[in-house]
Amino acid sequence: MAAFLSRRGAVLAPLAALMLALPARAADYPAELPPLPMLQAAIEAAPEVRAAEALREGGEAERRQLAAGPYEWTLNADYGRRRTREAGVTARTGEWEVALERPLRLPGKAGLDERLGDLKVKAAELGLADARHETARALLAAWYDWLREQAGAGVLRAQAEAAAREAAAVTRRAELGDASRLDAMQAEAAAAQAAAAARLGEGRAAAAAAGLRQRYPQLALPARPPLPDPAPPGADLQELVELALEHDHGLLLARSAAARAEAESQRAAAQRRPDPTFGVRYGRERDSAEHMVGAYVAIPLGGSYRNATADMARASAAAAAEQANAAERRLAGELRARHEMVIATHDHWRLAEDSAARLAAAAERLALAQRLGEAPLAEVLLARRQALEAALQASGARVDALAEQASLRLAAHRLWADGEDHGE
C-alpha cells in the first residue's frame, strides 16, 4: 500500500532545508487523495506525531544536560567537640570545618558530550520525521482501502440495479407469455443475490469510512472520490527507487543509531581516565584559636570496570554499524520489489480493464440473444457473474496501481513540495 518515505540529504542535515532541497511538482499530487492541507493536518494531529514532538523536546533537554555535565558543587560541613586533659585539667573546645568541592571533566570529554548531545537531538528529529512518515503510511493505506471498498461497492450497486431491471423485464415477459416462469424466478433470484452483494459492499465501504473518520477526524470523505487512470511507469522509475533508497527514514535512523553508538564508544573510552575532584576547605579548631584553610584533590583509580565498560560500548558501536548495513540491504530489496510492483500493478490494471470490457460486451450480446430467444437465461446469468467478477477485479487493480505509484513517489519525495516534513 501507499507508503511515505521522507526526503533527507544526510542524517544530521536540518529537516526543513532538506525538504526544500528537492521540490516536487504540484501535478505529482494524486487526484484521488484528500486535499493536501487536510492530509497534512491529519498527520500533525496524530497522537504518534505529537508524542514524537514531545520526544524531540526531550532530546533538546538531553543535549543541554550533556553539555552541562553530571557534576555539581557539593557543600560539606563538619562540627565536633574536642576534649583534652592536661595537668589534671580537662578542656572542651568546639571545632568545625566546611568544604566546597566539585568534580571536573578532563579536557576532551566535554566536547564528546556536546557531540553526543547533538546526535541525540538529530535522532529525535529523525524520530519525529519517521513518526510523520509512519502516520502518513497508515493514513494512505486506510484511504486506499476505503477507495477500494468504495469502488467495489459502486460496481456491485450498478450490477444490482441492472439485475433488478433485467428481472423486471423477464417477469413482464413471463406475464405476457414470452418467457417461462422458470426464467422469471431465475432472474428474480439473480436480482436478489446482486442486491445482497451490493448491500454487503456498501457495508464494507461504510466500515472502512467509519474507521478512517475515527482515526483521522480531520479528513472529509467525498461522496464520489475520483479514480483516474494510473499513469504508465515513466523513465524516471529507477531514479525514484535510488532516491528512496538514499533518503529512507528507517535507514537514516539506523545510521543515526550507529553514529550515536560510535560517539558513546568514544566517550566510554575517554572515561577510562577518571575525572578528578577539586575542593577547598576552611575550618576552626580550639574555639577558633586555630584557623585552617586548604585545598585538596581526589582522583579515582580506574580499574577493570571502566575497561569493561569501554569494551562493551565499542562492541555495541560495531553491532550498530552492522545493523545499519543490514537495514540498507533490506531496504534495497524492498525498493527493488516495489519497482517491480509498480510495473506489475499497472500491467495488471490494463489487462483487467480489457478483460472486464470484453466480458461485459459478451454478457450484453448474450442478453440480447436471450431476448431474441436464441440463448437460455442461465447462460446470460453466468456471463453476468463473470463480467461482475472481472469488473470488481479491474476496480481493485486500478486502486492497487494508483497506490503503488503514490507509494514510490512518496518514497522519492516527489509527491508534494512543502517547507515542512509532513510524512515525506
RODO-681900 format. One record per residue (C-alpha): residue number from 1; residue in one letter; x, y, z. Coordinates in Angstrom, 3 decimals. Example, Ala and Ser with C-alpha at 12.3 -4.5 7.8 and 13.67 -1.06 7.14 Angstrom:
residues 2
+-----+---------+----------+----------+----------+
! num ! residuo !       c1 !       c2 !       c3 !
+-----+---------+----------+----------+----------+
!   1 !       a !   12.300 !   -4.500 !    7.800 !
!   2 !       s !   13.670 !   -1.060 !    7.140 !
+-----+---------+----------+----------+----------+
***
This chain:
residues 424
+-----+---------+----------+----------+----------+
! num ! residuo !       c1 !       c2 !       c3 !
+-----+---------+----------+----------+----------+
!   1 !       m !    0.000 !    0.000 !    0.000 !
!   2 !       a !    0.895 !    3.660 !   -0.156 !
!   3 !       a !    3.937 !    4.497 !    1.917 !
!   4 !       f !    5.507 !    7.804 !    2.845 !
!   5 !       l !    9.328 !    7.934 !    2.921 !
!   6 !       s !   10.976 !   11.212 !    3.899 !
!   7 !       r !   13.386 !   13.215 !    1.662 !
!   8 !       r !   16.621 !   13.900 !    3.541 !
!   9 !       g !   20.175 !   14.517 !    2.471 !
!  10 !       a !   22.220 !   13.268 !    5.445 !
!  11 !       v !   21.492 !   12.013 !    8.916 !
!  12 !       l !   22.413 !   15.297 !   10.563 !
!  13 !       a !   21.040 !   17.764 !    7.984 !
!  14 !       p !   18.205 !   20.090 !    9.037 !
!  15 !       l !   14.808 !   18.711 !    8.141 !
!  16 !       a !   13.226 !   21.794 !    6.650 !
!  17 !       a !   16.239 !   22.579 !    4.484 !
!  18 !       l !   16.198 !   19.088 !    3.046 !
!  19 !       m !   12.513 !   19.317 !    2.272 !
!  20 !       l !   13.185 !   22.443 !    0.247 !
!  21 !       a !   16.215 !   20.908 !   -1.442 !
!  22 !       l !   14.175 !   18.544 !   -3.611 !
!  23 !       p !   10.886 !   20.242 !   -4.579 !
!  24 !       a !    8.077 !   18.288 !   -6.189 !
!  25 !       r !    5.703 !   19.371 !   -8.914 !
!  26 !       a !    2.110 !   20.115 !   -7.931 !
!  27 !       a !    0.975 !   17.782 !  -10.724 !
!  28 !       d !    2.529 !   14.863 !   -8.844 !
!  29 !       y !   -0.092 !   15.015 !   -6.109 !
!  30 !       p !   -2.692 !   12.344 !   -6.929 !
!  31 !       a !   -6.247 !   13.489 !   -7.591 !
!  32 !       e !   -7.672 !   10.556 !   -5.629 !
!  33 !       l !   -6.104 !   11.722 !   -2.359 !
!  34 !       p !   -7.698 !   14.276 !    0.002 !
!  35 !       p !   -6.598 !   17.916 !   -0.333 !
!  36 !       l !   -3.012 !   18.299 !    0.769 !
!  37 !       p !   -3.626 !   20.766 !    3.648 !
!  38 !       m !   -6.290 !   18.435 !    5.040 !
!  39 !       l !   -3.976 !   15.420 !    4.817 !
!  40 !       q !   -1.124 !   17.276 !    6.496 !
!  41 !       a !   -3.413 !   18.470 !    9.296 !
!  42 !       a !   -4.462 !   14.865 !    9.930 !
!  43 !       i !   -0.826 !   13.786 !   10.100 !
!  44 !       e !    0.157 !   16.556 !   12.512 !
!  45 !       a !   -2.818 !   15.840 !   14.780 !
!  46 !       a !   -1.985 !   12.135 !   15.123 !
!  47 !       p !   -1.058 !   11.096 !   18.697 !
!  48 !       e !    2.048 !    9.315 !   17.407 !
!  49 !       v !    3.324 !   12.551 !   15.869 !
!  50 !       r !    2.561 !   14.605 !   18.973 !
!  51 !       a !    4.394 !   12.015 !   21.069 !
!  52 !       a !    7.412 !   12.255 !   18.765 !
!  53 !       e !    7.328 !   16.046 !   19.047 !
!  54 !       a !    7.445 !   15.688 !   22.828 !
!  55 !       l !   10.402 !   13.320 !   22.491 !
!  56 !       r !   12.157 !   15.850 !   20.295 !
!  57 !       e !   11.762 !   18.442 !   23.043 !
!  58 !       g !   13.187 !   15.838 !   25.400 !
!  59 !       g !   16.142 !   15.437 !   23.066 !
!  60 !       e !   16.839 !   19.157 !   23.267 !
!  61 !       a !   16.780 !   18.940 !   27.045 !
!  62 !       e !   19.115 !   15.951 !   26.961 !
!  63 !       r !   21.560 !   17.896 !   24.811 !
!  64 !       r !   21.605 !   20.684 !   27.404 !
!  65 !       q !   22.069 !   18.068 !   30.095 !
!  66 !       l !   25.064 !   16.519 !   28.356 !
!  67 !       a !   26.616 !   19.921 !   27.668 !
!  68 !       a !   26.287 !   20.876 !   31.333 !
!  69 !       g !   27.695 !   17.576 !   32.550 !
!  70 !       p !   26.652 !   15.478 !   35.532 !
!  71 !       y !   28.891 !   17.206 !   38.072 !
!  72 !       e !   27.708 !   19.791 !   40.587 !
!  73 !       w !   29.137 !   21.637 !   43.556 !
!  74 !       t !   28.914 !   19.817 !   46.865 !
!  75 !       l !   28.967 !   21.567 !   50.238 !
!  76 !       n !   30.277 !   19.571 !   53.206 !
!  77 !       a !   30.067 !   20.757 !   56.803 !
!  78 !       d !   31.519 !   19.128 !   59.921 !
!  79 !       y !   31.263 !   20.057 !   63.585 !
!  80 !       g !   32.834 !   18.373 !   66.593 !
!  81 !       r !   33.713 !   18.783 !   70.261 !
!  82 !       r !   37.281 !   18.127 !   71.396 !
!  83 !       r !   38.111 !   17.185 !   74.991 !
!  84 !       t !   41.691 !   17.413 !   76.202 !
!  85 !       r !   43.235 !   16.819 !   79.615 !
!  86 !       e !   46.484 !   18.462 !   80.574 !
!  87 !       a !   47.957 !   18.689 !   84.062 !
!  88 !       g !   44.780 !   17.316 !   85.520 !
!  89 !       v !   42.666 !   19.956 !   83.829 !
!  90 !       t !   40.004 !   18.924 !   81.318 !
!  91 !       a !   39.294 !   21.350 !   78.479 !
!  92 !       r !   36.460 !   21.167 !   75.997 !
!  93 !       t !   36.596 !   23.103 !   72.735 !
!  94 !       g !   34.421 !   23.334 !   69.646 !
!  95 !       e !   35.756 !   22.641 !   66.152 !
!  96 !       w !   34.096 !   22.955 !   62.723 !
!  97 !       e !   35.008 !   22.745 !   59.077 !
!  98 !       v !   33.264 !   23.482 !   55.770 !
!  99 !       a !   34.379 !   22.288 !   52.337 !
! 100 !       l !   33.224 !   23.045 !   48.809 !
! 101 !       e !   34.108 !   20.531 !   46.118 !
! 102 !       r !   33.269 !   19.686 !   42.531 !
! 103 !       p !   34.418 !   17.005 !   40.063 !
! 104 !       l !   35.822 !   18.417 !   36.817 !
! 105 !       r !   35.656 !   16.811 !   33.390 !
! 106 !       l !   39.031 !   16.276 !   31.817 !
! 107 !       p !   39.818 !   18.076 !   28.543 !
! 108 !       g !   38.079 !   16.448 !   25.562 !
! 109 !       k !   35.216 !   14.883 !   27.485 !
! 110 !       a !   33.023 !   17.982 !   27.311 !
! 111 !       g !   33.426 !   18.105 !   23.526 !
! 112 !       l !   32.448 !   14.443 !   23.247 !
! 113 !       d !   29.393 !   15.064 !   25.414 !
! 114 !       e !   28.327 !   18.011 !   23.258 !
! 115 !       r !   28.716 !   15.940 !   20.102 !
! 116 !       l !   26.717 !   13.136 !   21.657 !
! 117 !       g !   24.011 !   15.634 !   22.602 !
! 118 !       d !   23.835 !   16.916 !   19.025 !
! 119 !       l !   23.500 !   13.359 !   17.728 !
! 120 !       k !   20.677 !   12.637 !   20.143 !
! 121 !       v !   18.809 !   15.774 !   19.048 !
! 122 !       k !   19.164 !   14.782 !   15.409 !
! 123 !       a !   17.991 !   11.278 !   16.265 !
! 124 !       a !   14.928 !   12.790 !   17.937 !
! 125 !       e !   14.291 !   14.924 !   14.844 !
! 126 !       l !   14.574 !   11.854 !   12.667 !
! 127 !       g !   12.195 !   10.098 !   15.047 !
! 128 !       l !    9.675 !   12.891 !   14.555 !
! 129 !       a !   10.025 !   12.679 !   10.785 !
! 130 !       d !    9.669 !    8.906 !   10.970 !
! 131 !       a !    6.529 !    9.246 !   13.096 !
! 132 !       r !    5.056 !   11.542 !   10.460 !
! 133 !       h !    6.113 !    9.080 !    7.802 !
! 134 !       e !    4.555 !    6.092 !    9.556 !
! 135 !       t !    1.384 !    8.045 !   10.274 !
! 136 !       a !    1.171 !    9.034 !    6.633 !
! 137 !       r !    1.702 !    5.431 !    5.585 !
! 138 !       a !   -1.122 !    4.274 !    7.817 !
! 139 !       l !   -3.364 !    7.104 !    6.652 !
! 140 !       l !   -2.732 !    6.405 !    2.985 !
! 141 !       a !   -3.202 !    2.671 !    3.485 !
! 142 !       a !   -6.574 !    3.312 !    5.124 !
! 143 !       w !   -7.507 !    5.832 !    2.415 !
! 144 !       y !   -6.743 !    3.456 !   -0.436 !
! 145 !       d !   -8.532 !    0.634 !    1.380 !
! 146 !       w !  -11.594 !    2.864 !    1.549 !
! 147 !       l !  -11.220 !    3.771 !   -2.120 !
! 148 !       r !  -11.062 !    0.075 !   -2.991 !
! 149 !       e !  -14.183 !   -0.736 !   -0.986 !
! 150 !       q !  -15.960 !    2.336 !   -2.333 !
! 151 !       a !  -15.154 !    1.444 !   -5.934 !
! 152 !       g !  -16.201 !   -2.171 !   -5.402 !
! 153 !       a !  -19.475 !   -1.043 !   -3.824 !
! 154 !       g !  -20.116 !    1.122 !   -6.859 !
! 155 !       v !  -19.624 !   -1.817 !   -9.199 !
! 156 !       l !  -21.900 !   -4.026 !   -7.101 !
! 157 !       r !  -24.533 !   -1.293 !   -6.896 !
! 158 !       a !  -24.562 !   -0.845 !  -10.656 !
! 159 !       q !  -24.795 !   -4.598 !  -11.131 !
! 160 !       a !  -27.711 !   -4.803 !   -8.662 !
! 161 !       e !  -29.570 !   -2.051 !  -10.499 !
! 162 !       a !  -29.017 !   -3.781 !  -13.848 !
! 163 !       a !  -30.097 !   -7.139 !  -12.401 !
! 164 !       a !  -33.249 !   -5.542 !  -10.986 !
! 165 !       r !  -34.127 !   -4.035 !  -14.361 !
! 166 !       e !  -33.483 !   -7.316 !  -16.098 !
! 167 !       a !  -35.581 !   -9.234 !  -13.563 !
! 168 !       a !  -38.447 !   -6.799 !  -14.042 !
! 169 !       a !  -38.220 !   -7.187 !  -17.812 !
! 170 !       v !  -38.151 !  -11.002 !  -17.662 !
! 171 !       t !  -41.062 !  -11.034 !  -15.204 !
! 172 !       r !  -43.069 !   -8.797 !  -17.542 !
! 173 !       r !  -42.282 !  -11.058 !  -20.482 !
! 174 !       a !  -43.379 !  -14.069 !  -18.430 !
! 175 !       e !  -46.663 !  -12.351 !  -17.687 !
! 176 !       l !  -47.126 !  -11.784 !  -21.395 !
! 177 !       g !  -46.254 !  -15.386 !  -22.179 !
! 178 !       d !  -42.994 !  -14.506 !  -23.922 !
! 179 !       a !  -40.818 !  -16.119 !  -21.217 !
! 180 !       s !  -41.176 !  -19.047 !  -18.863 !
! 181 !       r !  -41.942 !  -18.715 !  -15.207 !
! 182 !       l !  -38.652 !  -20.507 !  -14.510 !
! 183 !       d !  -36.783 !  -17.718 !  -16.300 !
! 184 !       a !  -38.594 !  -15.143 !  -14.196 !
! 185 !       m !  -37.690 !  -16.984 !  -10.992 !
! 186 !       q !  -34.035 !  -17.250 !  -12.044 !
! 187 !       a !  -33.910 !  -13.546 !  -12.914 !
! 188 !       e !  -35.536 !  -12.566 !   -9.616 !
! 189 !       a !  -33.124 !  -14.789 !   -7.674 !
! 190 !       a !  -30.171 !  -13.256 !   -9.505 !
! 191 !       a !  -31.502 !   -9.764 !   -8.733 !
! 192 !       a !  -31.889 !  -10.635 !   -5.050 !
! 193 !       q !  -28.362 !  -12.058 !   -4.977 !
! 194 !       a !  -26.978 !   -8.935 !   -6.627 !
! 195 !       a !  -28.869 !   -6.725 !   -4.181 !
! 196 !       a !  -27.436 !   -8.679 !   -1.235 !
! 197 !       a !  -23.914 !   -8.389 !   -2.632 !
! 198 !       a !  -24.396 !   -4.655 !   -3.172 !
! 199 !       r !  -25.613 !   -4.207 !    0.383 !
! 200 !       l !  -22.597 !   -6.094 !    1.712 !
! 201 !       g !  -20.293 !   -3.965 !   -0.452 !
! 202 !       e !  -21.904 !   -0.798 !    0.877 !
! 203 !       g !  -21.436 !   -2.108 !    4.403 !
! 204 !       r !  -17.746 !   -2.739 !    3.817 !
! 205 !       a !  -17.305 !    0.712 !    2.330 !
! 206 !       a !  -19.152 !    2.258 !    5.275 !
! 207 !       a !  -16.999 !    0.305 !    7.735 !
! 208 !       a !  -13.815 !    1.460 !    6.015 !
! 209 !       a !  -15.088 !    5.050 !    6.020 !
! 210 !       a !  -16.026 !    4.840 !    9.702 !
! 211 !       g !  -12.562 !    3.583 !   10.625 !
! 212 !       l !  -10.951 !    6.324 !    8.550 !
! 213 !       r !  -13.059 !    9.061 !   10.149 !
! 214 !       q !  -12.475 !    7.722 !   13.646 !
! 215 !       r !   -8.709 !    7.622 !   13.318 !
! 216 !       y !   -8.343 !   10.776 !   11.215 !
! 217 !       p !  -11.253 !   13.093 !   12.039 !
! 218 !       q !   -9.639 !   15.934 !   10.086 !
! 219 !       l !  -10.359 !   14.152 !    6.789 !
! 220 !       a !  -13.527 !   14.798 !    4.802 !
! 221 !       l !  -14.547 !   11.841 !    2.636 !
! 222 !       p !  -16.049 !   12.779 !   -0.739 !
! 223 !       a !  -19.226 !   11.062 !   -1.851 !
! 224 !       r !  -17.729 !   10.255 !   -5.257 !
! 225 !       p !  -13.940 !   10.138 !   -4.965 !
! 226 !       p !  -12.151 !   10.390 !   -8.318 !
! 227 !       l !  -10.258 !    7.350 !   -9.567 !
! 228 !       p !   -8.141 !    8.487 !  -12.529 !
! 229 !       d !   -6.352 !    6.110 !  -14.843 !
! 230 !       p !   -2.944 !    5.149 !  -13.411 !
! 231 !       a !   -0.139 !    6.790 !  -15.333 !
! 232 !       p !    2.241 !    4.490 !  -17.215 !
! 233 !       p !    5.531 !    3.949 !  -15.319 !
! 234 !       g !    7.936 !    6.585 !  -16.603 !
! 235 !       a !   11.594 !    6.557 !  -17.443 !
! 236 !       d !   12.358 !    8.067 !  -14.031 !
! 237 !       l !   11.211 !    4.940 !  -12.207 !
! 238 !       q !   14.741 !    3.753 !  -11.447 !
! 239 !       e !   15.735 !    7.238 !  -10.311 !
! 240 !       l !   12.821 !    7.247 !   -7.879 !
! 241 !       v !   13.991 !    3.932 !   -6.437 !
! 242 !       e !   17.510 !    5.277 !   -5.938 !
! 243 !       l !   16.236 !    8.439 !   -4.266 !
! 244 !       a !   14.025 !    6.392 !   -1.967 !
! 245 !       l !   16.983 !    4.195 !   -1.001 !
! 246 !       e !   19.145 !    7.208 !   -0.250 !
! 247 !       h !   16.675 !    9.012 !    1.969 !
! 248 !       d !   14.587 !    6.338 !    3.665 !
! 249 !       h !   13.702 !    7.138 !    7.273 !
! 250 !       g !   14.442 !    3.675 !    8.559 !
! 251 !       l !   17.897 !    3.710 !    7.007 !
! 252 !       l !   18.616 !    7.214 !    8.302 !
! 253 !       l !   17.575 !    6.153 !   11.784 !
! 254 !       a !   19.835 !    3.083 !   11.606 !
! 255 !       r !   22.770 !    5.230 !   10.508 !
! 256 !       s !   21.970 !    7.749 !   13.229 !
! 257 !       a !   21.978 !    4.969 !   15.806 !
! 258 !       a !   25.371 !    3.790 !   14.503 !
! 259 !       a !   26.818 !    7.302 !   14.721 !
! 260 !       r !   25.439 !    7.705 !   18.234 !
! 261 !       a !   26.848 !    4.339 !   19.318 !
! 262 !       e !   30.263 !    5.335 !   17.951 !
! 263 !       a !   30.156 !    8.600 !   19.919 !
! 264 !       e !   29.151 !    6.714 !   23.063 !
! 265 !       s !   32.046 !    4.326 !   22.468 !
! 266 !       q !   34.485 !    7.225 !   22.268 !
! 267 !       r !   33.001 !    8.716 !   25.426 !
! 268 !       a !   33.344 !    5.408 !   27.269 !
! 269 !       a !   36.956 !    5.146 !   26.136 !
! 270 !       a !   37.632 !    8.651 !   27.448 !
! 271 !       q !   36.061 !    7.666 !   30.755 !
! 272 !       r !   38.946 !    5.267 !   31.348 !
! 273 !       r !   40.756 !    8.361 !   32.613 !
! 274 !       p !   38.825 !    9.247 !   35.793 !
! 275 !       d !   37.751 !   12.815 !   36.435 !
! 276 !       p !   39.399 !   14.404 !   39.487 !
! 277 !       t !   37.504 !   16.165 !   42.252 !
! 278 !       f !   38.839 !   19.527 !   43.425 !
! 279 !       g !   37.791 !   21.191 !   46.643 !
! 280 !       v !   38.623 !   23.936 !   49.125 !
! 281 !       r !   38.005 !   23.881 !   52.864 !
! 282 !       y !   38.056 !   26.169 !   55.809 !
! 283 !       g !   37.909 !   25.271 !   59.478 !
! 284 !       r !   38.443 !   26.467 !   63.008 !
! 285 !       e !   39.760 !   24.499 !   65.958 !
! 286 !       r !   40.098 !   25.049 !   69.702 !
! 287 !       d !   37.205 !   27.503 !   69.873 !
! 288 !       s !   38.573 !   29.485 !   66.899 !
! 289 !       a !   42.033 !   29.685 !   68.368 !
! 290 !       e !   43.305 !   27.940 !   65.265 !
! 291 !       h !   42.210 !   28.646 !   61.693 !
! 292 !       m !   42.770 !   26.277 !   58.798 !
! 293 !       v !   42.455 !   26.935 !   55.048 !
! 294 !       g !   43.283 !   24.309 !   52.481 !
! 295 !       a !   42.639 !   22.742 !   49.103 !
! 296 !       y !   42.548 !   19.145 !   48.093 !
! 297 !       v !   42.141 !   16.887 !   45.065 !
! 298 !       a !   40.685 !   13.388 !   44.871 !
! 299 !       i !   41.426 !   11.144 !   41.884 !
! 300 !       p !   39.597 !    7.817 !   41.445 !
! 301 !       l !   41.828 !    4.945 !   40.485 !
! 302 !       g !   40.251 !    3.346 !   37.419 !
! 303 !       g !   40.231 !   -0.380 !   37.069 !
! 304 !       s !   38.684 !   -3.280 !   35.237 !
! 305 !       y !   35.142 !   -1.892 !   35.479 !
! 306 !       r !   35.957 !    1.137 !   33.326 !
! 307 !       n !   37.856 !   -1.010 !   30.843 !
! 308 !       a !   34.963 !   -3.429 !   30.537 !
! 309 !       t !   32.516 !   -0.546 !   30.045 !
! 310 !       a !   34.614 !    0.860 !   27.208 !
! 311 !       d !   34.921 !   -2.567 !   25.578 !
! 312 !       m !   31.174 !   -3.073 !   25.816 !
! 313 !       a !   30.483 !    0.318 !   24.209 !
! 314 !       r !   32.931 !   -0.461 !   21.407 !
! 315 !       a !   31.161 !   -3.755 !   20.709 !
! 316 !       s !   27.780 !   -2.012 !   20.695 !
! 317 !       a !   29.089 !    0.519 !   18.163 !
! 318 !       a !   30.308 !   -2.279 !   15.889 !
! 319 !       a !   26.932 !   -4.011 !   16.170 !
! 320 !       a !   25.054 !   -0.784 !   15.359 !
! 321 !       a !   27.197 !   -0.255 !   12.261 !
! 322 !       e !   26.408 !   -3.761 !   11.025 !
! 323 !       q !   22.719 !   -3.250 !   11.756 !
! 324 !       a !   22.800 !   -0.124 !    9.592 !
! 325 !       n !   24.381 !   -2.175 !    6.793 !
! 326 !       a !   21.677 !   -4.817 !    7.200 !
! 327 !       a !   18.965 !   -2.145 !    7.096 !
! 328 !       e !   20.400 !   -0.799 !    3.844 !
! 329 !       r !   20.425 !   -4.232 !    2.222 !
! 330 !       r !   16.911 !   -4.978 !    3.414 !
! 331 !       l !   15.607 !   -1.650 !    2.159 !
! 332 !       a !   17.311 !   -2.097 !   -1.205 !
! 333 !       g !   15.472 !   -5.388 !   -1.654 !
! 334 !       e !   12.141 !   -3.870 !   -0.654 !
! 335 !       l !   12.547 !   -0.969 !   -3.055 !
! 336 !       r !   13.515 !   -3.242 !   -5.932 !
! 337 !       a !   10.367 !   -5.229 !   -5.212 !
! 338 !       r !    8.330 !   -2.017 !   -5.157 !
! 339 !       h !    9.850 !   -1.070 !   -8.519 !
! 340 !       e !    8.560 !   -4.316 !   -9.968 !
! 341 !       m !    5.193 !   -3.937 !   -8.256 !
! 342 !       v !    4.630 !   -0.515 !   -9.823 !
! 343 !       i !    5.107 !   -2.062 !  -13.256 !
! 344 !       a !    3.171 !   -5.224 !  -12.452 !
! 345 !       t !    0.145 !   -3.470 !  -10.931 !
! 346 !       h !   -0.094 !   -1.101 !  -13.898 !
! 347 !       d !    0.030 !   -4.002 !  -16.356 !
! 348 !       h !   -2.471 !   -5.926 !  -14.252 !
! 349 !       w !   -4.867 !   -2.982 !  -14.302 !
! 350 !       r !   -4.673 !   -2.632 !  -18.099 !
! 351 !       l !   -5.293 !   -6.344 !  -18.618 !
! 352 !       a !   -8.080 !   -6.408 !  -16.031 !
! 353 !       e !   -9.789 !   -3.427 !  -17.666 !
! 354 !       d !   -9.578 !   -5.098 !  -21.071 !
! 355 !       s !  -10.910 !   -8.375 !  -19.693 !
! 356 !       a !  -13.786 !   -6.631 !  -17.919 !
! 357 !       a !  -14.754 !   -4.719 !  -21.047 !
! 358 !       r !  -14.732 !   -7.873 !  -23.173 !
! 359 !       l !  -16.751 !   -9.890 !  -20.657 !
! 360 !       a !  -19.257 !   -7.056 !  -20.261 !
! 361 !       a !  -19.700 !   -6.886 !  -24.043 !
! 362 !       a !  -20.126 !  -10.659 !  -24.214 !
! 363 !       a !  -22.745 !  -10.552 !  -21.472 !
! 364 !       e !  -24.683 !   -7.865 !  -23.334 !
! 365 !       r !  -24.607 !   -9.899 !  -26.537 !
! 366 !       l !  -25.887 !  -12.956 !  -24.677 !
! 367 !       a !  -28.615 !  -10.873 !  -23.082 !
! 368 !       l !  -29.691 !   -9.641 !  -26.498 !
! 369 !       a !  -29.651 !  -13.189 !  -27.851 !
! 370 !       q !  -31.745 !  -14.330 !  -24.881 !
! 371 !       r !  -34.326 !  -11.638 !  -25.537 !
! 372 !       l !  -34.491 !  -12.879 !  -29.116 !
! 373 !       g !  -34.959 !  -16.443 !  -27.899 !
! 374 !       e !  -31.567 !  -17.612 !  -29.115 !
! 375 !       a !  -29.863 !  -18.222 !  -25.744 !
! 376 !       p !  -31.047 !  -19.584 !  -22.385 !
! 377 !       l !  -31.255 !  -17.241 !  -19.416 !
! 378 !       a !  -28.851 !  -19.428 !  -17.426 !
! 379 !       e !  -26.039 !  -18.582 !  -19.838 !
! 380 !       v !  -26.852 !  -14.900 !  -19.524 !
! 381 !       l !  -26.729 !  -15.064 !  -15.724 !
! 382 !       l !  -23.421 !  -16.919 !  -15.829 !
! 383 !       a !  -21.991 !  -14.313 !  -18.202 !
! 384 !       r !  -23.241 !  -11.559 !  -15.894 !
! 385 !       r !  -21.464 !  -13.134 !  -12.920 !
! 386 !       q !  -18.247 !  -13.464 !  -14.889 !
! 387 !       a !  -18.493 !   -9.854 !  -16.034 !
! 388 !       l !  -19.130 !   -8.745 !  -12.458 !
! 389 !       e !  -16.069 !  -10.599 !  -11.145 !
! 390 !       a !  -13.963 !   -9.067 !  -13.891 !
! 391 !       a !  -15.304 !   -5.582 !  -13.143 !
! 392 !       l !  -14.520 !   -5.981 !   -9.439 !
! 393 !       q !  -11.029 !   -7.206 !  -10.262 !
! 394 !       a !  -10.457 !   -4.264 !  -12.601 !
! 395 !       s !  -11.727 !   -1.837 !   -9.971 !
! 396 !       g !   -9.362 !   -3.239 !   -7.345 !
! 397 !       a !   -6.478 !   -3.330 !   -9.835 !
! 398 !       r !   -6.982 !    0.380 !  -10.572 !
! 399 !       v !   -6.703 !    1.276 !   -6.878 !
! 400 !       d !   -3.687 !   -1.023 !   -6.430 !
! 401 !       a !   -1.866 !    0.628 !   -9.324 !
! 402 !       l !   -2.621 !    4.118 !   -8.001 !
! 403 !       a !   -1.493 !    3.126 !   -4.513 !
! 404 !       e !    1.810 !    1.621 !   -5.681 !
! 405 !       q !    2.630 !    4.671 !   -7.778 !
! 406 !       a !    1.862 !    7.004 !   -4.880 !
! 407 !       s !    3.989 !    4.816 !   -2.615 !
! 408 !       l !    7.074 !    5.072 !   -4.782 !
! 409 !       r !    6.662 !    8.787 !   -5.440 !
! 410 !       l !    6.392 !    9.425 !   -1.738 !
! 411 !       a !    9.449 !    7.290 !   -1.135 !
! 412 !       a !   11.365 !    9.559 !   -3.507 !
! 413 !       h !    9.780 !   12.740 !   -2.057 !
! 414 !       r !    8.128 !   13.645 !   -5.327 !
! 415 !       l !    4.530 !   13.580 !   -4.138 !
! 416 !       w !    4.335 !   17.075 !   -2.672 !
! 417 !       a !    6.645 !   20.006 !   -2.076 !
! 418 !       d !    6.455 !   21.534 !    1.367 !
! 419 !       g !    8.653 !   23.531 !    3.671 !
! 420 !       e !    7.852 !   21.125 !    6.479 !
! 421 !       d !    8.206 !   17.398 !    6.833 !
! 422 !       h !    4.632 !   16.134 !    6.872 !
! 423 !       g !    5.379 !   12.481 !    6.364 !
! 424 !       e !    7.734 !   12.833 !    3.424 !
+-----+---------+----------+----------+----------+
***
